């Protein structure tokens, strides 16, 4: 059924709002009047299922503002809502504005600062709504605020906007709300967003210039072979020279001619390969193997696992500090990652607890966690788990920084090697024939 957000006035003159499901707007209006509520505004939301890729939008219906308004303050509020012409134009232009990661990071940091200043959720969200310039994010925050005022947790509304909030981010908020440590969870979310954007910037600074250079060389190779090579060969033939272009140049030129003539064959093969890969990944086994490959792939695999396992330990620590048992902490934190391998390890840990075995054993047997990490957890189970987890997080942060430094050193070398090989190939295929043409040695064979 459609979801509506209504604003109404009680008998005492108090303005209330809530989010409800109803078959249509007119039934909702009758329902409000029956409960002694005078409707002010009714807004319909295009509600989607939680796993939908399309995000929910708040669609305002000005026609839903009713005539029976008895309070001067409410009339002023409605007038300001309908606003001036310029404001309506502004809203029409920016209502579908895209929410960027930077917008989410700014919102999270400001929300964290307000929570640290002992603002409650309603006060903090109301303050942020008034200062948010992105209209799309503003509408989402208003929806979250309505949910909070109706007694819901923030993460339940955020789950409707998976296209805006990353799943890991939503689960951080969920852990914080369920454990009663939302401020600490927001602090972790701020760090997660900052680290993610910083890592992306560092990788882009390495990849973008080298990729531009790579594609420029590739274009030079293809265009030079297609245009320059036939022209040089025609010059040789026109003067009767018996010299030939380098064998590598002729072979690559012939390959490009065949590729242009029968382009549909490689395109079809590539399309079939991609379709087969995507079809396999969509199967449960294929998805699991793909997620396992993420943890084991060269260069980035160890970093991905270390970051996700560190987030799991952070979530467990939040829950344990608030008096949860390890089983409850794992159950609450199990969706901190959307990787099936990590989820299966957490489920195995929960099953081990049920049968009286160690919850650390699945992580130990997986071969993904280092012996140092699992041994520290074993020691924590025998002494003080929260204290050991704090030290473990410090150790893992050092390990993550070391892995990132190693990647930043290795990645440029890999890219330079690829670009270097392509540059050598361009030199052999294109530049050598041009040098041969420039020196004019081919004219001797034409003279003879």
C-alpha positions in Angstrom: 0.0 0.0 0.0 1.1 3.6 -0.5 2.9 5.3 2.4 1.8 8.7 3.5 3.3 11.3 5.8 0.7 13.5 7.4 0.7 16.6 9.6 -2.4 17.3 11.7 -3.6 19.3 14.7 -5.0 17.8 17.9 -7.8 19.3 19.9 -5.3 21.0 22.1 -3.7 22.8 19.1 -0.6 20.6 19.1 0.9 19.9 15.6 1.8 16.2 15.1 3.1 14.3 12.2 3.6 10.6 11.4 4.2 8.1 8.6 1.4 5.5 7.9 0.3 3.1 5.3 -3.2 3.5 3.8 -4.9 2.4 0.6 -5.5 6.0 -0.6 -5.4 9.6 0.6 -9.2 10.0 1.2 -9.4 7.0 3.5 -6.5 8.4 5.5 -8.2 11.8 5.8 -11.4 10.2 7.1 -9.3 8.1 9.5 -7.6 11.3 10.9 -10.9 13.1 11.4 -12.3 10.1 13.1 -9.4 10.3 15.6 -10.1 14.0 16.3 -7.2 15.2 14.2 -7.5 18.1 11.8 -5.3 17.4 8.8 -3.0 20.1 7.6 -0.9 18.3 4.9 -0.6 14.9 3.5 2.5 13.8 1.5 2.7 10.5 -0.4 5.9 8.6 -0.6 6.7 6.3 -3.5 7.7 3.5 -1.2 9.9 0.7 -2.6 11.0 -2.6 -1.1 14.1 -2.4 1.0 16.3 -4.3 -1.6 15.1 -2.1 -4.5 17.9 -0.3 -6.4 15.6 2.7 -6.8 15.5 5.0 -3.8 12.3 6.3 -2.2 11.3 9.9 -3.0 9.2 12.3 -1.0 6.5 13.7 -3.4 4.6 16.7 -2.0 1.0 17.1 -3.0 -0.1 20.7 -2.5 -3.7 19.8 -3.2 -3.7 17.8 0.0 -3.6 21.0 2.2 -7.2 21.2 3.5 -9.3 24.3 3.9 -10.3 23.8 7.5 -7.4 25.5 9.3 -8.2 27.3 12.5 -4.8 28.5 13.8 -2.9 31.5 12.6 0.5 30.0 13.2 -0.3 27.0 11.1 -1.5 29.3 8.3 1.8 31.1 8.4 3.7 27.8 8.2 1.7 26.7 5.2 2.4 30.0 3.5 6.1 29.7 4.1 6.0 26.1 2.8 4.3 27.1 -0.4 6.8 29.9 -0.5 7.7 32.5 -3.0 8.1 31.9 -6.7 11.9 31.8 -6.6 11.9 29.2 -3.9 9.5 26.9 -5.9 11.8 27.3 -8.9 14.8 26.4 -6.8 13.1 23.3 -5.4 12.0 22.2 -8.9 15.6 22.4 -10.1 17.3 20.8 -7.2 14.8 18.2 -5.9 16.5 15.4 -7.9 20.0 16.5 -7.0 22.4 13.6 -6.6 23.7 12.8 -3.2 27.5 12.3 -3.2 29.7 10.6 -0.7 31.0 14.0 0.3 27.4 15.0 1.2 27.0 11.9 3.4 30.4 12.5 5.0 29.5 16.1 5.9 26.1 15.0 7.3 27.7 12.3 9.4 30.4 14.5 10.8 27.9 17.3 11.7 25.5 14.7 13.2 28.4 13.3 15.2 29.3 16.7 16.6 25.7 17.4 17.6 25.4 14.0 19.3 28.7 14.7 21.1 27.1 18.0 22.3 24.3 15.9 23.9 21.7 16.7 21.2 18.9 14.1 21.0 18.2 12.5 17.6 15.2 14.7 16.8 16.9 17.9 17.7 20.1 17.0 15.8 18.2 15.9 12.6 16.0 19.0 12.7 19.1 21.2 12.9 20.8 19.4 10.1 17.7 19.6 7.9 17.6 23.4 8.2 21.3 23.6 7.1 21.3 21.0 4.3 21.5 22.5 0.8 21.2 19.3 -1.2 17.4 19.0 -1.7 17.5 15.2 -2.2 19.4 14.6 1.0 17.1 17.1 2.8 14.0 15.1 1.8 15.7 11.9 3.0 16.6 13.4 6.3 13.0 14.7 6.7 11.8 11.1 6.1 14.3 9.8 8.7 13.1 12.5 11.2 9.5 11.5 10.8 10.4 7.9 11.4 12.4 8.8 14.6 9.4 10.9 15.8 7.2 7.9 15.2 9.5 5.8 17.4 11.5 4.1 14.7 15.3 3.7 14.6 17.2 5.7 12.1 18.6 2.7 10.3 15.2 1.3 9.4 14.5 4.3 7.2 18.0 4.4 5.9 17.5 0.9 4.6 15.0 2.3 2.1 17.8 4.4 0.6 20.5 1.9 -0.1 21.4 3.8 -3.2 22.4 6.8 -1.0 23.8 5.2 2.1 26.3 2.4 1.7 25.2 -0.9 3.3 28.2 -0.9 5.6 27.4 2.6 6.8 23.7 1.6 7.5 24.9 -1.3 9.6 27.3 0.9 11.6 24.3 3.1 12.5 22.3 0.0 13.3 24.9 -1.4 15.6 25.2 2.0 17.3 21.4 2.3 17.8 20.9 -1.2 19.0 23.9 -1.1 21.4 23.1 2.4 22.7 26.4 3.8 21.4 25.2 5.9 18.4 27.8 8.6 19.1 30.7 6.1 18.9 29.2 4.5 15.8 29.0 7.9 14.1 32.6 8.5 15.0 33.5 5.2 13.3 31.3 6.1 10.3 33.1 9.4 9.9 36.4 7.6 10.0 35.2 5.0 7.5 34.0 7.6 5.0 37.1 9.7 5.4 39.4 6.7 4.9 37.3 5.5 1.9 37.5 8.9 0.2 41.2 9.3 1.0 42.0 5.9 -0.4 40.0 6.6 -3.5 41.8 9.9 -4.0 45.2 8.2 -3.6 44.3 5.5 -6.1 42.9 7.9 -8.6 46.0 10.1 -8.4 48.0 7.0 -9.5 45.6 5.5 -12.0 44.1 8.5 -13.8 47.4 10.0 -15.3 48.7 6.5 -16.2 45.4 5.4 -17.7 45.3 8.6 -19.8 48.9 7.8 -21.0 48.0 4.2 -21.7 44.9 5.0 -23.8 46.8 7.8 -25.6 49.5 5.3 -26.6 46.8 2.8 -27.6 45.1 5.3 -29.8 48.5 6.3 -31.4 49.2 2.6 -32.0 45.9 1.9 -33.7 45.6 5.1 -35.7 49.2 5.1 -36.7 48.9 1.5 -37.9 45.7 2.1 -39.8 46.7 5.4 -41.5 50.5 5.6 -41.5 51.5 2.1 -42.4 49.4 1.9 -45.7 50.7 5.3 -46.7 54.3 4.2 -46.3 53.7 0.9 -48.1 52.2 2.9 -51.0 55.3 5.1 -51.2 57.5 2.0 -51.4 55.4 0.5 -54.1 55.1 3.7 -56.1 58.9 4.1 -56.5 59.5 0.4 -57.1 61.4 -0.2 -53.8 61.9 -3.8 -52.8 62.3 -2.9 -49.1 59.5 -4.0 -46.8 58.2 -2.7 -43.5 59.1 -4.5 -40.3 57.4 -7.9 -39.9 55.9 -6.9 -36.6 54.3 -3.8 -38.3 52.9 -5.9 -41.2 51.6 -8.5 -38.8 49.8 -6.0 -36.6 48.4 -4.2 -39.6 47.0 -7.4 -41.0 45.6 -8.2 -37.6 43.8 -4.8 -37.5 42.4 -5.3 -41.0 41.0 -8.7 -40.0 39.6 -7.2 -36.8 37.8 -4.4 -38.7 36.5 -6.9 -41.3 35.3 -9.5 -38.8 34.6 -7.2 -35.8 31.5 -9.1 -34.8 33.5 -12.2 -33.9 35.7 -10.8 -31.1 32.7 -8.6 -29.9 30.5 -11.7 -29.7 33.2 -13.7 -27.9 33.8 -10.9 -25.4 30.0 -10.5 -24.9 29.5 -14.3 -24.3 32.4 -14.3 -21.8 31.0 -11.4 -19.8 27.5 -12.8 -19.9 28.8 -16.1 -18.7 30.7 -14.5 -15.9 27.8 -12.4 -14.7 25.4 -15.3 -14.9 27.8 -17.4 -12.8 28.3 -14.6 -10.2 24.5 -14.4 -9.8 24.3 -18.0 -8.7 24.9 -18.6 -4.9 28.1 -20.6 -5.5 29.4 -18.1 -8.0 28.7 -15.2 -5.8 30.4 -16.9 -2.9 33.5 -17.7 -5.0 33.6 -14.2 -6.3 33.5 -12.8 -2.8 36.2 -15.2 -1.8 38.3 -14.0 -4.7 38.0 -10.5 -3.4 39.8 -11.5 -0.2 42.4 -13.6 -2.0 43.2 -11.5 -5.1 46.6 -10.0 -5.5 47.5 -6.5 -4.2 44.0 -5.5 -2.9 42.7 -8.8 -1.3 44.5 -8.6 2.0 43.5 -4.9 2.4 39.8 -5.6 1.8 39.7 -8.4 4.4 41.7 -6.5 6.9 39.4 -3.5 6.7 36.2 -5.6 6.9 37.5 -7.7 9.8 38.5 -4.5 11.6 35.0 -3.1 11.2 33.6 -6.4 12.7 35.9 -6.1 15.7 34.8 -2.4 16.2 31.2 -3.4 16.1 31.7 -6.2 18.5 33.6 -3.9 20.9 30.7 -1.4 20.8 28.2 -4.1 21.7 30.4 -5.7 24.4 31.0 -2.4 26.1 27.2 -2.0 26.4 26.8 -5.2 28.2 25.9 -7.6 25.4 27.1 -11.2 25.4 29.4 -12.3 22.6 26.6 -14.2 20.9 24.3 -11.2 20.9 27.2 -9.0 19.8 27.9 -11.2 16.8 24.2 -11.5 15.9 23.9 -7.7 15.9 27.1 -7.1 14.0 26.9 -9.9 11.4 25.6 -7.5 8.7 28.6 -5.2 9.0 29.8 -6.7 5.8 27.9 -7.7 2.6 30.6 -10.2 1.7 29.2 -13.8 1.8 32.5 -15.2 3.0 32.5 -12.9 6.0 28.9 -13.6 6.7 29.4 -17.3 6.6 32.3 -17.1 9.0 30.1 -15.1 11.4 27.3 -17.6 11.1 29.8 -20.4 11.8 31.0 -18.6 14.8 27.4 -18.3 16.1 26.8 -22.0 15.5 30.0 -22.8 17.4 28.7 -20.8 20.4 25.4 -22.8 20.3 27.3 -26.1 20.5 29.8 -24.9 23.1 32.8 -24.4 20.9 35.1 -21.4 20.2 33.6 -18.7 18.1 37.1 -17.8 16.9 37.7 -21.2 15.3 36.0 -20.4 11.9 38.2 -17.3 11.4 41.3 -19.3 12.4 40.5 -22.1 10.0 39.7 -19.8 7.1 43.3 -18.9 6.6 42.3 -15.3 6.0 43.1 -14.0 9.5 46.7 -13.9 10.6 47.7 -16.2 13.5 48.6 -13.1 15.6 45.0 -11.8 15.4 43.3 -15.1 16.3 45.8 -15.7 19.1 45.0 -12.3 20.6 41.3 -13.1 20.5 42.0 -16.4 22.3 43.9 -14.6 25.0 41.0 -12.1 25.3 38.5 -14.9 25.9 40.6 -16.0 28.8 41.2 -12.5 30.3 39.4 -9.3 29.3 38.0 -9.5 25.8 37.2 -5.7 25.4 40.7 -4.7 26.5 42.3 -7.1 24.1 40.0 -6.0 21.3 41.1 -2.4 21.8 44.7 -3.4 21.5 43.8 -5.6 18.5 42.2 -2.7 16.7 45.4 -0.7 17.2 47.5 -3.6 15.8 45.2 -4.0 12.9 45.2 -0.3 12.0 49.0 -0.5 11.8 48.7 -3.6 9.6 46.2 -1.8 7.4 48.4 1.2 7.0 51.4 -1.0 6.2 49.4 -2.8 3.5 48.2 0.5 2.0 51.8 1.8 1.9 52.8 -1.4 0.1 50.0 -1.1 -2.4 50.9 2.6 -3.1 54.4 1.4 -3.9 53.5 -1.6 -6.0 50.6 -0.2 -7.9 52.6 2.4 -9.8 55.2 -0.2 -10.7 52.6 -2.5 -12.2 51.0 0.4 -14.2 54.5 1.6 -15.4 55.3 -1.9 -16.6 52.1 -2.2 -18.6 52.6 1.3 -20.1 56.2 0.5 -20.8 55.3 -2.7 -22.7 52.8 -0.8 -24.8 55.3 2.0 -25.5 57.8 -0.6 -26.7 55.2 -2.1 -29.0 54.3 1.4 -30.4 58.0 2.0 -31.1 58.4 -1.2 -33.0 55.1 -1.1 -34.9 54.9 2.7 -35.7 58.1 4.6 -34.9 60.6 2.2 -36.5 58.8 2.4 -40.0 58.7 6.2 -39.7 62.4 6.3 -38.9 63.0 4.0 -41.9 61.0 6.3 -44.1 62.8 9.4 -42.8 66.4 8.1 -43.3 65.5 7.2 -47.0 67.5 3.9 -47.1 64.6 2.4 -49.0 65.4 4.6 -52.0 68.6 2.6 -52.7 66.7 -0.5 -53.5 64.3 1.5 -55.8 67.3 2.9 -57.7 68.9 -0.5 -58.1 
